[in-house]
Amino acid sequence: MLHTGRISFSWIDRSNLVPLVIRHEDLLADTAGGLRLMAATLDWEVTEESLAMAVGATRFDRLSQLEKHSGFVQRPATAERFFREGRAEGWRNLLSTHQIP
């Protein structure tokens, strides 16, 4: 989040934390690279084996299947499912032109 000098009410602005921003599209393109960057930012040591396991465990098809069988606690009560499509820019086919800023 860029700080523009204006008053902001975001908790991150008041925290003195430096956020790491990783776009969903970038994680889809290179999941292992994104996880490697997160681990480095947190100063966590990871092995290639643990990265491969994390990538496998968080594949969209796997998470979607788990949600079907066990539910997903973060799913909003108003949503049919949490894991909808698992692809980048799916909103383009979902939102109307009036909903897109």
Secondary structure, DSSP 8 states (H G I E B T S, - for coil): ----SS----HHHHHT-------HHHHHH-HHHHHHHHHHHTT----HHHHHHHHHHT-HHHHHHHHHHH--TTS-TT-S-S----STTGGGGTS-TTT--
